[in-house]
Amino acid sequence: MEEIKARLRKVLVDSLELSVAPSEIPDRGLVEALGLDSINTIEFLIWVESEFGVEIADEDLSIRLIDDLDLLAEYVHGRTSGIGTGAGTGAGTPAA
């Protein structure tokens, strides 16, 4: 899971052209810590989908998923391993 989180941090820095090192990105509270708005979060998630070859289902989108790297890493792991869970975001059904 740490490898996924490290990749997520790099994607976040690259996609939003942040002037911080990936190692400085916190695990939680990303929206507030980085001053993300709705456009930033959508752009970040598009990059996540591209980087990991996953599709984030509309019903799984939530501020909680975007704001917590642990939760997002679990979600990505589930999608890439074929589990297809919403990682605690309210979804739990496999992707069709």
N, C-alpha and C positions, 0 to 999 in steps of 0.2 A: 504493500500500500504506500510505503514511503516513496518508492520510485514514481508512482502515479502522481503523488502530491508534488514531487519535485518537478515533474513535467508540467503539471497544472500551473505551478508558480511561474515557470519559464514562459508558458503560453500567455499567462496573464500579463507579464511584463512586456512581452513582444507584441501582443495584440493591441494593447492600449498604450504602447510606447511610454511606459512608466520610467521615471528616472530613479528607480530603486533597484537594488539587486534582488534576484529571485529569493535569496535566502532571508531577505528582510520582510517578505510577505507573511503576515500572520496566518495561523490556522483558521481563526474565526474572526468575525467582525470585519470582513473584507470591504463591505459597502461603506461603512463609516471610516475605517482606517485609510482607505484609498480614495474616498470621495466619489465612489461610482454612482453614475446615474443610469437610467433605464437603457439609454443607447449603449453605454459602456458594457453593461451586463449582457445585452443581446450580442454585441460584437464578440465579447469574450466567449460566450457559449457557442457561437458559430465556429470560432477557432478551435474550441474543445472538440466539437463534432468532427472537424477536419483532422485534427491531430490524432485522435484516437479511433477514427473511423466508426463513430457511433452516431445515433440519432437520439436527441433528447426529446422525448415525447412531450407534446404540449401540456398534457395533464400532469406531468412531472415538474414543470416549471414552477419555481417558487423562490421567494427571496431567501428562504432557508437553504435551499440547494446552492445558490450562488454565494451566500455569505459564509459558508462553512466548508473549508477544503476537505476535511475528513469525510463529510457527507457526500461531497461531489466526487471524491476519489472512490468511495464505496459504490456510488452510482455508476461511474465509468467502469470500474472493475466488473460490476454485475453485467453491464452491457457488453463488455469485451469478452467476458467468459461465457456468454450465452445464458446467464441466469435471467437477465431481463427484469430485475426488480427495480422498484422505484427508490430503493435504499432509504426507506423511511419517509418518503415525501408524500405518502398517501397512496401511491400506486403500488401494485404488487402483482400485476398480471404480466405475463410474458408479452413481448412485442410480437405483433402479428407479422 
